[in-house]
Amino acid sequence: MKIKYLTDSAINAFIDSALKEDIGDGDHSTLAAIPEDLEQEARLLIKGDGVIAGLDLAQMIFHRFDQDLQVELLKKDGEWVTEGEVGLTVKGRARSILSTERLVLNCMQRMSGVATYTRKMTDLIKHTNTQLLDTRKTAPNFRICEKWAVKIGGAVNHRFGLYDMVMLKDNHNDYAGGITQAVEATKKYLAEKGKDLKIEVETRNLNEVKEALEVGGVDVIMLDNMLPSTMKEAIALINGQCKTEASGGVTEKNIKEIAETGVDFISVGALTHSYSSLDISLKAVKQ
């Protein structure tokens, strides 16, 4: 799965930062109790049902800390797993296994929770052409993992940060004096800076939709907190002149009706802030 922000350097930077946060000046419990040359094995036990995510990352964490650890992946990211299955085994220095255990579990439990909820939501709209998007409503410094999990779950990543797309939300428009002023200023700014970024504009009613169309140069019009009936009117007005995105108040109960309006995208912040982590543990294999 090729994702532009998932570079080795970005992932390794995340791993290094996370390990430094957790280990500090040493994993003293492990250093004190476990002999340096002891070699052992552990299994990743799945204790619930869901979409597994983070196995590839787990392997990278183990190898980043200790390249001699032997990791065997028994499942693939994106597979549906059930309680009692084993996701991977790791063999090698017992100290290395213990020092990386919590980071692996923290990432995998959360990523699997995101992927599972994402799969549930995408399944609800798979009969339509609408694509599910994530948002920037992610945990600080954990965005790379949450957005990776969204992709594993079958949805599409929206912009990664503030730098890779222009999104003029209601506050931008209100501060700028209106949609027309915000868009015109943005087009001038992008031309001056030599930046080729897509422009998305949030609209709250049909009048704002008309304004966004009239000013021109808009790639995506967001239909924010609109009733499905109003969305249909907006989509008819837009008539393919740009892409459309529904946002705000999207739940499992109404996502199907929203998708059936014909909107191109539906963004759901809950994918990365309201999921339930999948219960996973790493257990020693007694020898």
MIDOSE-1310 file (N, C-alpha, C; in nm, 2 decimals, decimal comma, always signed):
residues 287
mkik	+0,09/-0,12/+0,00/+0,00/+0,00/+0,00/+0,09/+0,12/+0,00; +0,09/+0,20/-0,11/+0,18/+0,31/-0,12/+0,10/+0,44/-0,08; +0,15/+0,50/+0,03/+0,09/+0,62/+0,08/+0,20/+0,73/+0,09; +0,18/+0,85/+0,04/+0,29/+0,94/+0,02/+0,36/+0,98/+0,15
yltd	+0,28/+0,99/+0,26/+0,34/+1,03/+0,39/+0,40/+0,92/+0,46; +0,39/+0,79/+0,42/+0,44/+0,68/+0,49/+0,58/+0,64/+0,43; +0,67/+0,73/+0,46/+0,81/+0,71/+0,42/+0,89/+0,64/+0,53; +0,99/+0,58/+0,50/+1,07/+0,51/+0,60/+1,12/+0,61/+0,70
sain	+1,16/+0,73/+0,65/+1,22/+0,83/+0,74/+1,11/+0,88/+0,84; +0,99/+0,90/+0,79/+0,88/+0,95/+0,88/+0,84/+0,85/+0,98; +0,84/+0,72/+0,94/+0,80/+0,62/+1,04/+0,91/+0,60/+1,14; +1,03/+0,60/+1,09/+1,15/+0,58/+1,19/+1,16/+0,70/+1,29
afid	+1,12/+0,82/+1,24/+1,13/+0,93/+1,33/+1,02/+0,92/+1,44; +0,90/+0,87/+1,40/+0,80/+0,84/+1,49/+0,84/+0,74/+1,59; +0,90/+0,63/+1,55/+0,94/+0,52/+1,64/+1,04/+0,57/+1,73; +1,14/+0,64/+1,68/+1,25/+0,69/+1,77/+1,19/+0,78/+1,88
salk	+1,10/+0,87/+1,84/+1,04/+0,96/+1,94/+0,96/+0,88/+2,04; +0,89/+0,79/+2,00/+0,80/+0,71/+2,09/+0,89/+0,62/+2,19; +0,99/+0,56/+2,13/+1,08/+0,48/+2,22/+1,15/+0,57/+2,32; +1,20/+0,69/+2,28/+1,26/+0,78/+2,37/+1,17/+0,83/+2,48
edig	+1,04/+0,85/+2,45/+0,94/+0,89/+2,55/+0,92/+0,78/+2,65; +0,92/+0,66/+2,60/+0,89/+0,54/+2,69/+1,01/+0,49/+2,77; +1,12/+0,49/+2,71/+1,24/+0,43/+2,77/+1,32/+0,53/+2,85; +1,33/+0,65/+2,80/+1,41/+0,75/+2,87/+1,55/+0,71/+2,89
dgdh	+1,61/+0,71/+3,01/+1,75/+0,67/+3,03/+1,76/+0,52/+3,06; +1,65/+0,44/+3,04/+1,67/+0,30/+3,05/+1,54/+0,23/+3,10; +1,52/+0,11/+3,04/+1,41/+0,02/+3,09/+1,46/-0,05/+3,21; +1,46/+0,01/+3,33/+1,53/-0,04/+3,45/+1,46/-0,17/+3,50
stla	+1,34/-0,19/+3,48/+1,27/-0,31/+3,52/+1,34/-0,43/+3,45; +1,35/-0,41/+3,32/+1,41/-0,52/+3,24/+1,56/-0,53/+3,26; +1,63/-0,42/+3,27/+1,77/-0,42/+3,29/+1,81/-0,49/+3,42; +1,72/-0,47/+3,52/+1,75/-0,52/+3,65/+1,72/-0,67/+3,66
aipe	+1,61/-0,72/+3,60/+1,56/-0,85/+3,62/+1,60/-0,95/+3,52; +1,64/-0,91/+3,40/+1,66/-1,00/+3,29/+1,80/-1,01/+3,24; +1,86/-1,12/+3,24/+2,00/-1,14/+3,19/+2,02/-1,09/+3,05; +2,14/-1,03/+3,03/+2,16/-0,96/+2,90/+2,16/-1,06/+2,78
dleq	+2,20/-1,18/+2,81/+2,21/-1,28/+2,70/+2,09/-1,38/+2,69; +1,99/-1,35/+2,76/+1,87/-1,44/+2,76/+1,79/-1,42/+2,63; +1,76/-1,53/+2,56/+1,68/-1,52/+2,44/+1,55/-1,59/+2,46; +1,44/-1,53/+2,42/+1,31/-1,59/+2,44/+1,22/-1,56/+2,32
earl	+1,09/-1,60/+2,33/+1,00/-1,59/+2,22/+0,87/-1,54/+2,28; +0,79/-1,46/+2,20/+0,66/-1,41/+2,25/+0,57/-1,41/+2,13; +0,44/-1,42/+2,17/+0,33/-1,43/+2,06/+0,24/-1,31/+2,08; +0,19/-1,25/+1,97/+0,09/-1,14/+1,98/-0,05/-1,21/+1,98
likg	-0,11/-1,20/+2,09/-0,24/-1,27/+2,11/-0,36/-1,17/+2,08; -0,45/-1,21/+1,99/-0,57/-1,12/+1,96/-0,68/-1,16/+2,05; -0,73/-1,07/+2,13/-0,83/-1,10/+2,23/-0,97/-1,04/+2,20; -0,99/-1,01/+2,07/-1,12/-0,96/+2,03/-1,14/-0,97/+1,88
dgvi	-1,25/-0,94/+1,83/-1,28/-0,95/+1,68/-1,27/-0,82/+1,62; -1,20/-0,81/+1,50/-1,19/-0,68/+1,43/-1,09/-0,69/+1,32; -1,06/-0,57/+1,26/-0,96/-0,56/+1,15/-0,83/-0,54/+1,22; -0,73/-0,62/+1,19/-0,60/-0,61/+1,24/-0,52/-0,50/+1,16
agld	-0,45/-0,41/+1,24/-0,37/-0,31/+1,17/-0,25/-0,28/+1,26; -0,14/-0,25/+1,19/-0,02/-0,22/+1,26/+0,08/-0,33/+1,27; +0,06/-0,44/+1,20/+0,15/-0,55/+1,20/+0,28/-0,51/+1,13; +0,27/-0,44/+1,02/+0,39/-0,40/+0,95/+0,47/-0,30/+1,04
laqm	+0,40/-0,21/+1,10/+0,46/-0,12/+1,19/+0,53/-0,19/+1,31; +0,46/-0,29/+1,37/+0,52/-0,37/+1,48/+0,66/-0,43/+1,44; +0,66/-0,48/+1,32/+0,79/-0,54/+1,27/+0,89/-0,43/+1,26; +0,86/-0,31/+1,21/+0,95/-0,20/+1,20/+1,00/-0,16/+1,34
ifhr	+0,91/-0,16/+1,44/+0,95/-0,12/+1,57/+1,05/-0,22/+1,63; +1,02/-0,35/+1,62/+1,11/-0,45/+1,67/+1,25/-0,44/+1,61; +1,25/-0,42/+1,47/+1,38/-0,42/+1,40/+1,45/-0,29/+1,42; +1,38/-0,18/+1,45/+1,44/-0,05/+1,47/+1,52/-0,05/+1,60
fdqd	+1,46/-0,12/+1,70/+1,52/-0,13/+1,83/+1,63/-0,24/+1,84; +1,61/-0,35/+1,77/+1,70/-0,46/+1,77/+1,69/-0,54/+1,64; +1,78/-0,51/+1,54/+1,77/-0,57/+1,41/+1,78/-0,72/+1,41; +1,83/-0,78/+1,52/+1,85/-0,92/+1,53/+1,72/-1,00/+1,57
lqve	+1,62/-0,92/+1,61/+1,49/-0,99/+1,65/+1,43/-1,05/+1,53; +1,38/-1,17/+1,54/+1,32/-1,25/+1,43/+1,17/-1,24/+1,45; +1,11/-1,17/+1,35/+0,96/-1,15/+1,35/+0,89/-1,22/+1,24; +0,79/-1,30/+1,28/+0,71/-1,37/+1,18/+0,57/-1,32/+1,18
llkk	+0,52/-1,26/+1,07/+0,39/-1,21/+1,07/+0,30/-1,33/+1,03; +0,20/-1,36/+1,11/+0,11/-1,47/+1,08/-0,03/-1,42/+1,02; -0,05/-1,29/+1,03/-0,16/-1,22/+0,97/-0,12/-1,11/+0,88; -0,21/-1,05/+0,80/-0,17/-0,93/+0,72/-0,26/-0,81/+0,77
dgew	-0,20/-0,70/+0,76/-0,28/-0,58/+0,79/-0,41/-0,57/+0,70; -0,52/-0,55/+0,76/-0,65/-0,54/+0,69/-0,73/-0,67/+0,70; -0,67/-0,77/+0,75/-0,75/-0,90/+0,77/-0,84/-0,89/+0,88; -0,96/-0,96/+0,87/-1,05/-0,97/+0,99/-1,00/-1,08/+1,07
vteg	-0,98/-1,05/+1,20/-0,93/-1,15/+1,30/-1,03/-1,17/+1,41; -1,02/-1,29/+1,47/-1,11/-1,32/+1,58/-1,03/-1,36/+1,71; -1,10/-1,35/+1,82/-1,04/-1,38/+1,95/-0,97/-1,51/+1,95; -0,85/-1,52/+2,00/-0,77/-1,64/+2,01/-0,67/-1,66/+1,91
evgl	-0,67/-1,58/+1,80/-0,57/-1,59/+1,69/-0,44/-1,53/+1,73; -0,34/-1,57/+1,66/-0,20/-1,51/+1,69/-0,16/-1,42/+1,57; -0,12/-1,30/+1,59/-0,09/-1,21/+1,48/+0,05/-1,22/+1,44; +0,14/-1,24/+1,53/+0,29/-1,26/+1,50/+0,36/-1,33/+1,61
tvkg	+0,48/-1,37/+1,58/+0,57/-1,42/+1,68/+0,70/-1,34/+1,67; +0,77/-1,32/+1,78/+0,90/-1,25/+1,78/+0,99/-1,33/+1,87; +1,11/-1,35/+1,82/+1,22/-1,43/+1,89/+1,35/-1,35/+1,90; +1,42/-1,36/+2,01/+1,55/-1,30/+2,02/+1,57/-1,25/+2,16
rars	+1,65/-1,15/+2,18/+1,68/-1,10/+2,31/+1,56/-1,07/+2,39; +1,55/-1,13/+2,51/+1,43/-1,10/+2,60/+1,42/-0,96/+2,63; +1,54/-0,89/+2,66/+1,53/-0,75/+2,69/+1,47/-0,67/+2,58; +1,50/-0,70/+2,46/+1,45/-0,62/+2,35/+1,30/-0,64/+2,33
ilst	+1,26/-0,76/+2,35/+1,11/-0,79/+2,34/+1,04/-0,71/+2,45; +1,09/-0,71/+2,57/+1,02/-0,64/+2,68/+1,02/-0,49/+2,66; +1,13/-0,44/+2,61/+1,14/-0,29/+2,60/+1,06/-0,23/+2,49; +1,02/-0,32/+2,39/+0,94/-0,27/+2,28/+0,80/-0,31/+2,29
erlv	+0,76/-0,40/+2,38/+0,63/-0,45/+2,40/+0,52/-0,35/+2,40; +0,53/-0,25/+2,49/+0,42/-0,16/+2,51/+0,40/-0,07/+2,39; +0,51/-0,02/+2,32/+0,50/+0,06/+2,20/+0,42/-0,02/+2,09; +0,46/-0,14/+2,07/+0,40/-0,23/+1,97/+0,25/-0,24/+2,00
lncm	+0,21/-0,27/+2,13/+0,07/-0,28/+2,17/+0,00/-0,15/+2,16; +0,05/-0,04/+2,21/-0,02/+0,08/+2,20/-0,05/+0,12/+2,06; +0,04/+0,10/+1,96/+0,01/+0,13/+1,82/-0,09/+0,03/+1,76; -0,07/-0,09/+1,79/-0,16/-0,19/+1,72/-0,30/-0,19/+1,78
qrms	-0,31/-0,17/+1,91/-0,45/-0,17/+1,96/-0,53/-0,05/+1,90; -0,46/+0,06/+1,90/-0,53/+0,18/+1,85/-0,55/+0,18/+1,70; -0,45/+0,13/+1,62/-0,46/+0,12/+1,48/-0,57/+0,02/+1,44; -0,58/-0,09/+1,51/-0,68/-0,19/+1,48/-0,82/-0,14/+1,51
gvat	-0,83/-0,06/+1,62/-0,96/+0,01/+1,65/-1,00/+0,10/+1,54; -0,91/+0,18/+1,49/-0,94/+0,27/+1,38/-0,98/+0,20/+1,26; -0,90/+0,10/+1,22/-0,93/+0,02/+1,10/-1,06/-0,06/+1,11; -1,10/-0,11/+1,23/-1,22/-0,18/+1,25/-1,34/-0,09/+1,23
ytrk	-1,34/+0,03/+1,29/-1,45/+0,13/+1,28/-1,46/+0,18/+1,14; -1,34/+0,20/+1,08/-1,34/+0,25/+0,94/-1,41/+0,15/+0,85; -1,38/+0,02/+0,87/-1,44/-0,09/+0,78/-1,59/-0,09/+0,80; -1,63/-0,07/+0,93/-1,78/-0,07/+0,95/-1,85/+0,04/+0,88
mtdl	-1,79/+0,16/+0,88/-1,85/+0,27/+0,81/-1,84/+0,26/+0,66; -1,73/+0,21/+0,61/-1,72/+0,19/+0,46/-1,82/+0,09/+0,41; -1,84/-0,01/+0,49/-1,94/-0,12/+0,45/-2,08/-0,06/+0,44; -2,11/+0,04/+0,52/-2,25/+0,10/+0,52/-2,28/+0,17/+0,39
ikht	-2,17/+0,22/+0,32/-2,19/+0,30/+0,20/-2,13/+0,23/+0,07; -2,09/+0,11/+0,08/-2,03/+0,04/-0,03/-2,12/+0,02/-0,15; -2,25/+0,04/-0,13/-2,34/+0,03/-0,25/-2,35/+0,16/-0,33; -2,27/+0,26/-0,28/-2,27/+0,39/-0,35/-2,13/+0,42/-0,41
ntql	-2,12/+0,53/-0,48/-1,99/+0,57/-0,53/-1,92/+0,67/-0,43; -1,98/+0,69/-0,32/-1,92/+0,79/-0,22/-1,80/+0,73/-0,15; -1,70/+0,81/-0,13/-1,58/+0,76/-0,06/-1,57/+0,82/+0,08; -1,53/+0,74/+0,17/-1,52/+0,79/+0,31/-1,38/+0,85/+0,34
ldtr	-1,38/+0,97/+0,40/-1,26/+1,04/+0,43/-1,23/+1,05/+0,58; -1,11/+1,06/+0,62/-1,07/+1,09/+0,76/-1,06/+1,24/+0,77; -1,01/+1,29/+0,89/-0,99/+1,43/+0,91/-0,86/+1,46/+0,98; -0,84/+1,58/+1,03/-0,72/+1,61/+1,11/-0,75/+1,59/+1,26
ktap	-0,86/+1,54/+1,29/-0,90/+1,51/+1,43/-0,83/+1,39/+1,48; -0,70/+1,40/+1,50/-0,61/+1,29/+1,54/-0,54/+1,32/+1,66; -0,48/+1,22/+1,73/-0,40/+1,25/+1,85/-0,27/+1,31/+1,81; -0,23/+1,41/+1,88/-0,10/+1,48/+1,84/+0,02/+1,37/+1,84
nfri	+0,10/+1,38/+1,74/+0,21/+1,30/+1,72/+0,18/+1,15/+1,69; +0,05/+1,12/+1,67/+0,01/+0,98/+1,64/-0,07/+0,98/+1,50; -0,07/+1,09/+1,43/-0,15/+1,10/+1,31/-0,10/+1,00/+1,20; +0,03/+0,98/+1,19/+0,08/+0,89/+1,09/+0,02/+0,75/+1,10
cekw	+0,00/+0,71/+1,23/-0,05/+0,58/+1,26/-0,20/+0,57/+1,24; -0,27/+0,68/+1,28/-0,42/+0,68/+1,27/-0,46/+0,68/+1,12; -0,39/+0,77/+1,04/-0,43/+0,78/+0,90/-0,39/+0,65/+0,82; -0,28/+0,59/+0,86/-0,24/+0,46/+0,81/-0,35/+0,36/+0,83
avki	-0,40/+0,36/+0,95/-0,50/+0,26/+0,99/-0,63/+0,29/+0,91; -0,66/+0,41/+0,88/-0,78/+0,45/+0,80/-0,77/+0,38/+0,67; -0,65/+0,40/+0,61/-0,63/+0,33/+0,47/-0,64/+0,18/+0,48; -0,59/+0,12/+0,59/-0,60/-0,02/+0,61/-0,74/-0,06/+0,62
ggav	-0,83/+0,02/+0,68/-0,97/-0,01/+0,70/-1,05/+0,01/+0,58; -0,99/+0,07/+0,47/-1,06/+0,08/+0,34/-1,11/+0,22/+0,31; -1,08/+0,32/+0,38/-1,12/+0,46/+0,35/-1,01/+0,54/+0,29; -1,03/+0,67/+0,27/-0,93/+0,75/+0,20/-0,88/+0,86/+0,29
nhrf	-0,76/+0,89/+0,28/-0,70/+1,00/+0,36/-0,73/+1,13/+0,30; -0,78/+1,22/+0,39/-0,80/+1,36/+0,35/-0,66/+1,43/+0,35; -0,64/+1,56/+0,36/-0,51/+1,62/+0,37/-0,44/+1,57/+0,50; -0,31/+1,56/+0,49/-0,24/+1,51/+0,61/-0,22/+1,62/+0,71
glyd	-0,20/+1,74/+0,67/-0,18/+1,85/+0,76/-0,23/+1,98/+0,70; -0,19/+2,09/+0,76/-0,23/+2,22/+0,71/-0,16/+2,26/+0,58; -0,06/+2,19/+0,55/+0,04/+2,23/+0,44/+0,01/+2,17/+0,30; -0,07/+2,07/+0,29/-0,08/+2,00/+0,17/-0,22/+2,02/+0,10
mvml	-0,30/+2,11/+0,14/-0,42/+2,15/+0,08/-0,47/+2,27/+0,15; -0,55/+2,35/+0,07/-0,61/+2,47/+0,13/-0,76/+2,43/+0,17; -0,80/+2,45/+0,29/-0,93/+2,42/+0,33/-0,98/+2,55/+0,40; -1,07/+2,62/+0,34/-1,13/+2,75/+0,39/-1,25/+2,71/+0,47
kdnh	-1,24/+2,70/+0,60/-1,35/+2,67/+0,69/-1,43/+2,79/+0,72; -1,54/+2,77/+0,80/-1,63/+2,89/+0,83/-1,55/+3,00/+0,89; -1,46/+2,97/+0,98/-1,39/+3,08/+1,05/-1,30/+3,16/+0,95; -1,23/+3,08/+0,86/-1,15/+3,15/+0,76/-1,24/+3,25/+0,68
ndya	-1,35/+3,20/+0,64/-1,44/+3,28/+0,55/-1,49/+3,40/+0,63; -1,53/+3,38/+0,75/-1,59/+3,49/+0,83/-1,48/+3,59/+0,86; -1,36/+3,55/+0,89/-1,25/+3,64/+0,92/-1,21/+3,72/+0,80; -1,22/+3,65/+0,68/-1,18/+3,72/+0,55/-1,28/+3,81/+0,50
ggit	-1,41/+3,80/+0,55/-1,51/+3,89/+0,50/-1,61/+3,82/+0,41; -1,59/+3,69/+0,40/-1,68/+3,61/+0,31/-1,61/+3,51/+0,23; -1,68/+3,42/+0,16/-1,62/+3,32/+0,08/-1,55/+3,38/-0,04; -1,61/+3,48/-0,10/-1,55/+3,54/-0,22/-1,41/+3,60/-0,19
qave	-1,41/+3,67/-0,08/-1,28/+3,74/-0,03/-1,18/+3,63/+0,00; -1,22/+3,53/+0,07/-1,13/+3,42/+0,11/-1,07/+3,35/+0,00; -1,15/+3,31/-0,10/-1,10/+3,24/-0,22/-1,01/+3,33/-0,30; -1,05/+3,45/-0,33/-0,97/+3,54/-0,41/-0,83/+3,57/-0,35
atkk	-0,83/+3,59/-0,22/-0,70/+3,60/-0,15/-0,62/+3,48/-0,15; -0,68/+3,36/-0,15/-0,61/+3,24/-0,15/-0,55/+3,22/-0,29; -0,63/+3,24/-0,40/-0,57/+3,23/-0,53/-0,45/+3,32/-0,56; -0,46/+3,44/-0,50/-0,35/+3,53/-0,52/-0,23/+3,48/-0,44
ylae	-0,25/+3,44/-0,32/-0,14/+3,38/-0,24/-0,07/+3,27/-0,30; -0,15/+3,17/-0,35/-0,09/+3,05/-0,42/-0,01/+3,09/-0,54; -0,06/+3,19/-0,62/+0,01/+3,23/-0,74/+0,14/+3,30/-0,70; +0,14/+3,38/-0,60/+0,26/+3,45/-0,55/+0,37/+3,35/-0,50
kgkd	+0,32/+3,25/-0,43/+0,41/+3,15/-0,37/+0,45/+3,04/-0,46; +0,39/+3,03/-0,58/+0,41/+2,93/-0,67/+0,37/+2,79/-0,62; +0,26/+2,78/-0,55/+0,22/+2,66/-0,49/+0,09/+2,61/-0,57; +0,09/+2,48/-0,59/-0,02/+2,42/-0,66/-0,10/+2,33/-0,57
lkie	-0,18/+2,39/-0,49/-0,26/+2,33/-0,39/-0,41/+2,33/-0,42; -0,48/+2,22/-0,40/-0,63/+2,23/-0,42/-0,69/+2,31/-0,31; -0,80/+2,37/-0,35/-0,88/+2,46/-0,26/-1,02/+2,40/-0,23; -1,04/+2,38/-0,10/-1,17/+2,34/-0,06/-1,24/+2,45/+0,02
vetr	-1,37/+2,47/+0,00/-1,44/+2,57/+0,07/-1,56/+2,51/+0,15; -1,57/+2,55/+0,27/-1,69/+2,50/+0,35/-1,81/+2,60/+0,33; -1,92/+2,53/+0,31/-2,05/+2,61/+0,29/-2,15/+2,56/+0,39; -2,24/+2,65/+0,44/-2,33/+2,62/+0,54/-2,48/+2,62/+0,49
nlne	-2,50/+2,68/+0,37/-2,63/+2,69/+0,31/-2,62/+2,70/+0,16; -2,73/+2,70/+0,09/-2,73/+2,70/-0,06/-2,68/+2,84/-0,11; -2,70/+2,95/-0,04/-2,65/+3,07/-0,08/-2,49/+3,07/-0,09; -2,43/+3,01/+0,02/-2,29/+3,00/+0,02/-2,24/+2,90/-0,09
vkea	-2,31/+2,80/-0,12/-2,28/+2,71/-0,23/-2,27/+2,79/-0,36; -2,37/+2,87/-0,38/-2,38/+2,96/-0,50/-2,26/+3,05/-0,51; -2,22/+3,11/-0,40/-2,11/+3,20/-0,39/-1,98/+3,13/-0,42; -1,96/+3,01/-0,37/-1,84/+2,93/-0,40/-1,83/+2,90/-0,54
levg	-1,94/+2,87/-0,61/-1,94/+2,84/-0,75/-1,91/+2,97/-0,83; -1,97/+3,08/-0,79/-1,95/+3,20/-0,87/-1,81/+3,26/-0,86; -1,74/+3,24/-0,75/-1,60/+3,30/-0,74/-1,51/+3,22/-0,82; -1,53/+3,09/-0,84/-1,45/+3,00/-0,93/-1,32/+2,96/-0,86
gvdv	-1,25/+2,87/-0,92/-1,12/+2,82/-0,88/-1,13/+2,73/-0,76; -1,25/+2,68/-0,72/-1,27/+2,59/-0,61/-1,27/+2,45/-0,66; -1,19/+2,36/-0,59/-1,18/+2,22/-0,63/-1,29/+2,13/-0,56; -1,32/+2,17/-0,43/-1,41/+2,09/-0,35/-1,50/+2,19/-0,27
imld	-1,63/+2,16/-0,28/-1,72/+2,24/-0,19/-1,77/+2,14/-0,08; -1,74/+2,19/+0,04/-1,79/+2,11/+0,16/-1,93/+2,15/+0,20; -2,02/+2,05/+0,21/-2,16/+2,08/+0,25/-2,16/+2,04/+0,40; -2,16/+2,15/+0,49/-2,14/+2,13/+0,63/-2,27/+2,13/+0,70
nmlp	-2,30/+2,02/+0,77/-2,42/+2,01/+0,86/-2,55/+2,04/+0,79; -2,55/+1,99/+0,66/-2,68/+2,01/+0,58/-2,76/+1,89/+0,59; -2,89/+1,91/+0,59/-2,98/+1,79/+0,57/-2,96/+1,72/+0,44; -2,99/+1,59/+0,43/-2,97/+1,53/+0,30/-3,05/+1,59/+0,19
stmk	-3,17/+1,64/+0,22/-3,25/+1,70/+0,12/-3,18/+1,83/+0,07; -3,12/+1,91/+0,16/-3,05/+2,03/+0,11/-2,92/+1,99/+0,04; -2,86/+1,88/+0,08/-2,74/+1,83/+0,00/-2,78/+1,80/-0,14; -2,89/+1,74/-0,16/-2,93/+1,70/-0,30/-2,95/+1,83/-0,38
eaia	-3,00/+1,93/-0,32/-3,02/+2,06/-0,40/-2,88/+2,12/-0,43; -2,79/+2,11/-0,33/-2,66/+2,17/-0,35/-2,58/+2,09/-0,46; -2,59/+1,96/-0,46/-2,53/+1,88/-0,56/-2,58/+1,90/-0,70; -2,71/+1,93/-0,70/-2,77/+1,96/-0,83/-2,72/+2,10/-0,88
ling	-2,71/+2,19/-0,79/-2,65/+2,32/-0,83/-2,51/+2,31/-0,88; -2,43/+2,24/-0,81/-2,29/+2,22/-0,84/-2,27/+2,15/-0,97; -2,35/+2,05/-1,00/-2,37/+1,98/-1,13/-2,23/+1,94/-1,18; -2,14/+1,88/-1,10/-2,02/+1,83/-1,15/-1,91/+1,94/-1,17
qckt	-1,93/+2,06/-1,14/-1,83/+2,17/-1,16/-1,71/+2,15/-1,07; -1,73/+2,08/-0,96/-1,62/+2,05/-0,86/-1,67/+1,93/-0,78; -1,58/+1,88/-0,70/-1,61/+1,77/-0,61/-1,69/+1,82/-0,49; -1,77/+1,73/-0,43/-1,85/+1,76/-0,31/-1,81/+1,68/-0,19
easg	-1,81/+1,74/-0,07/-1,78/+1,66/+0,05/-1,89/+1,70/+0,16; -1,95/+1,59/+0,21/-2,04/+1,61/+0,32/-1,97/+1,60/+0,45; -2,00/+1,69/+0,55/-1,93/+1,69/+0,68/-2,02/+1,74/+0,79; -1,99/+1,69/+0,91/-2,06/+1,74/+1,02/-2,18/+1,65/+1,06
gvte	-2,17/+1,59/+1,18/-2,29/+1,52/+1,23/-2,31/+1,38/+1,17; -2,21/+1,33/+1,10/-2,22/+1,20/+1,04/-2,21/+1,09/+1,14; -2,30/+1,00/+1,14/-2,31/+0,88/+1,23/-2,34/+0,75/+1,15; -2,33/+0,64/+1,22/-2,37/+0,52/+1,16/-2,51/+0,52/+1,12
knik	-2,59/+0,59/+1,18/-2,74/+0,60/+1,15/-2,77/+0,67/+1,03; -2,69/+0,78/+1,00/-2,73/+0,86/+0,88/-2,63/+0,86/+0,76; -2,52/+0,79/+0,78/-2,42/+0,79/+0,67/-2,47/+0,73/+0,54; -2,56/+0,63/+0,55/-2,61/+0,57/+0,43/-2,70/+0,67/+0,35
eiae	-2,79/+0,74/+0,42/-2,87/+0,84/+0,36/-2,79/+0,95/+0,30; -2,69/+0,99/+0,37/-2,60/+1,10/+0,31/-2,53/+1,05/+0,19; -2,48/+0,93/+0,19/-2,41/+0,88/+0,07/-2,50/+0,87/-0,05; -2,63/+0,84/-0,02/-2,72/+0,82/-0,13/-2,77/+0,95/-0,20
tgvd	-2,72/+1,07/-0,14/-2,75/+1,19/-0,21/-2,66/+1,21/-0,33; -2,56/+1,13/-0,34/-2,47/+1,14/-0,46/-2,34/+1,22/-0,43; -2,32/+1,26/-0,31/-2,20/+1,33/-0,27/-2,08/+1,25/-0,30; -1,97/+1,32/-0,33/-1,84/+1,25/-0,37/-1,77/+1,19/-0,25
fisv	-1,77/+1,27/-0,14/-1,70/+1,23/-0,02/-1,78/+1,26/+0,10; -1,75/+1,17/+0,21/-1,81/+1,20/+0,34/-1,69/+1,20/+0,44; -1,67/+1,31/+0,51/-1,56/+1,31/+0,61/-1,62/+1,28/+0,75; -1,54/+1,20/+0,82/-1,59/+1,15/+0,95/-1,48/+1,16/+1,05
galt	-1,48/+1,26/+1,14/-1,37/+1,27/+1,24/-1,37/+1,16/+1,34; -1,49/+1,10/+1,36/-1,50/+0,99/+1,46/-1,41/+0,87/+1,42; -1,37/+0,86/+1,30/-1,28/+0,75/+1,26/-1,16/+0,75/+1,34; -1,11/+0,86/+1,38/-0,98/+0,87/+1,45/-0,99/+0,93/+1,59
hsys	-1,12/+0,96/+1,64/-1,13/+1,01/+1,77/-1,23/+0,94/+1,86; -1,31/+0,85/+1,80/-1,42/+0,79/+1,87/-1,42/+0,64/+1,85; -1,31/+0,58/+1,82/-1,30/+0,43/+1,80/-1,28/+0,36/+1,93; -1,30/+0,23/+1,94/-1,26/+0,15/+2,05/-1,14/+0,06/+2,02
sldi	-1,04/+0,07/+2,10/-0,92/-0,01/+2,07/-0,95/-0,16/+2,07; -0,88/-0,23/+1,99/-0,89/-0,38/+1,99/-0,80/-0,43/+2,09; -0,85/-0,53/+2,17/-0,77/-0,59/+2,28/-0,67/-0,68/+2,22; -0,54/-0,65/+2,25/-0,43/-0,73/+2,20/-0,32/-0,74/+2,31
slka	-0,25/-0,85/+2,32/-0,15/-0,86/+2,42/-0,03/-0,94/+2,36; +0,09/-0,91/+2,42/+0,21/-0,99/+2,38/+0,25/-1,07/+2,50; +0,25/-1,20/+2,48/+0,27/-1,30/+2,59/+0,40/-1,38/+2,56; +0,47/-1,40/+2,67/+0,59/-1,49/+2,66/+0,55/-1,63/+2,63
vkq	+0,63/-1,70/+2,55/+0,62/-1,84/+2,53/+0,71/-1,91/+2,63; +0,65/-1,98/+2,72/+0,74/-2,04/+2,82/+0,81/-2,16/+2,77; +0,94/-2,16/+2,80/+1,03/-2,26/+2,75/+1,08/-2,35/+2,86
